[in-house]
């Protein structure tokens, strides 16, 4: 085995392997005639922190989807004077364009594993969506471990979820790499010592991030 700077690479899921939910929600805002910042903030809360917003509690497995749905709907009524069901926004996540797998990222995972690196997922997700997103790519074939926020009761960008992921693979954060589409989650990973890359929301920025990660890992 050759000497290398890193022992593991961790990936976000949505926005890395498939299109970003933030990009999808922004498109929904345009169709509804809303400011994207208003829709994103009401639906997802301040995503660069960990709060008691219903979406954050949902991702930590503290609320059912139905309860979070009603609380978010009330936030839209109060904050945006709009009766908007979150389902109307989230339905776009099931469209063909959104679930188009970014093959370059999958190939990166395969090459990283072939080179002896450990591979893992760190995702903010909700329990009710598990049967959907876990079947989009062959998780068992590609990853040594999957850390799902709704299962571990913690979420990005909180430091503990990154530490947990590294502990479960028995790797040092300072010898680990992380990639995410959301800058706040990248900052959270860096705060505990991981080398982190933001791939952005678009496919072309993800392609550029894959090139950067290959150079970083020597693949």
N, C-alpha and C positions, 0 to 999 in steps of 0.2 A: 504494500500500500504506500502511495506517495504521500509526502508531507503536504498538508494543506492547512489553510487558516480556519476552516470551519468544519464542524461535524454534523450539522443539521440545517435544514431549511424548512420553514413553516409558511403556509399559505392561508390567506383568507379564501373564502369560497366565492360568494356573490360579488361580482366586480372584478374578479381575477380569472376564474374559469368560465364564467358566463357574464353577460352584461350587468352593469352596476344597477342596483335598485334605486340609487340616488339619481342616476341618469333617467331611468324610467319614470320616476316620480316627477322629475323636472319637465318631461314631455307631457305628463298628465296635467301639470299645472298650466302649461301653455294652452292645452285644449280647453281647460276650464276657465281660462282668462284670469288666472291667479298669478301672483308673484311667486316664483319657485321657492324663494326663501320662506314665504309664509306657509306654503303647503308642506315643505320639508320640515320646517320647525314644528308645525302642529302635528304632523303625522309621526315623525321620528324623534322629536325632542331635540335638545342641544346634544348632537351626537358625539362631540369631542369631550364630553364628560359623562359620568355615570350618575343618574339622578333617579327620582321617583316618577318620572314621566311614565305613563302607562306602557308605552312601547319598550322602554328600558326594563320595566318590571316583567313584561311579557318575555323579553329575551333572557331574563334571569330565571324564568320558570316560576315566577311568583303569581302570575295571573293567567287565566285561560284566555284564549283568543277572543271568545265572545265578550268577556268582561272588558278586555282592553279595547275591543272594537267600540263598545258603547261609551267608554270614557273618552276615547279619541274623538268620537263623533260629537260628544258634548264640547270638547275643546274647539272643534270647528264652529259649532254654533255660537260659542261665546267669543272666541278670538277672531273669527273670520265672518261671522254672521252668515254662515253657510251650512246647510244640512247636507254634509258630505259623508257618505259611508266609506270608510277606509277600503272596503272590498272593491269599490269602484276604481281605486288607484292600484291596489295590489293585483287585480285581475290581469293587468298588463304584464305582470311577472311571468305569466304562463304562456305568453305569446311565443311564436317560433323564433323571432329575432332575439328575444332575451335568453332563451335556452340554447342558443347556438354556442356550442363548446369551442373555446379558444384552443385549438389543437397545439399551438406553439407552447402554451403553458403546460399542457399534458406531457409533451415531449421533453420539456425541461425537467419535470418530475421524474420521468423514466430515466433520463440521463444522469440525474443526481443520484438516484438509487443505484444505478449501474456503477457509479464511481464510488459507492460506499457510504454516501451520506444518509443519515436518517431523515425521514420526511414526515411532516405532520400538517394537520389543518387546525387553525384557530378561527372559529366562526361565531359571530353573533347571529343566532338563529332562534326560531321558535319551535316548540315541540310539535305543534300541529303540522308544520311544514316538513318534518323529518322524512316522511315517506316519499316526499316529492323530490327534494334536492339531493338526497343520498343516492338516488338512482340515476342521476344525470351522468356521472362518471364512475368508473370502477374504484371506489374508495379503498376497498380491502387490498386491491392489487397495487395501488399507487402509494398508500400511506401506512406508516407504522402506527399512527395514532390520530384520532379525531377528537378535538376538544370543542364541544358544542356548548355555548353559553347557557342554553336552557337546561342542560343536564348537570353542569358543574355549578350552577347558581351564581355565576359571576360573568362579567362581560368586558369586552374591550371598550374603552382604552385603559381600564383598571389594571394596575401593575400585576395583581395576583394571577390573572388568567395567563399571562405570558410566563410567569414563574412556574405555574402549574404545568403548562405544556412542556417546558424544558425539563422539569422534574420527571414527568412521565416518560420522557425519552432518555433520561439520565444524561443530559447534555448541559454544558455551561452556557448561559445566555450570551456570554461574550464570544462564544464560538458558534453562534447560531445566527441565521439570516431569517428575515421575515418580509413578506410582501403583502400589501393591502392597497385597495383603491382609495381609501379614505385617509387623508393626511393625519387626522387626529389619532387614528389607530397606529399609524407609523410612529408618531411622536411617543405614544404610550409604550410601544415596544422598545424604542431607543432609551426610554427612561430607566429600563432595567438591564440595559447593556447589549441588547440585540442590535445587529446591523440591519437596518430596515430600509426598504425601498417602496416608494409610492408609485403605483402603476397608473394612477388616474382612472377616469371613468370610461375613456374611449378605447377602442380596439387598437388604434395605432399607437397610443401611449403605452398600452400593455405590451405590444410588440417591442417597443423601445426598451421597456423595463426588462423584458426577457433577455435582450442582448446585454444589458447592464448586468443582470444576474449571472449570465453565463461567464462574463468576464470576471466578475467577482469570485465565482466559484471555480474558475479554471476549467470550464466544461467546453 
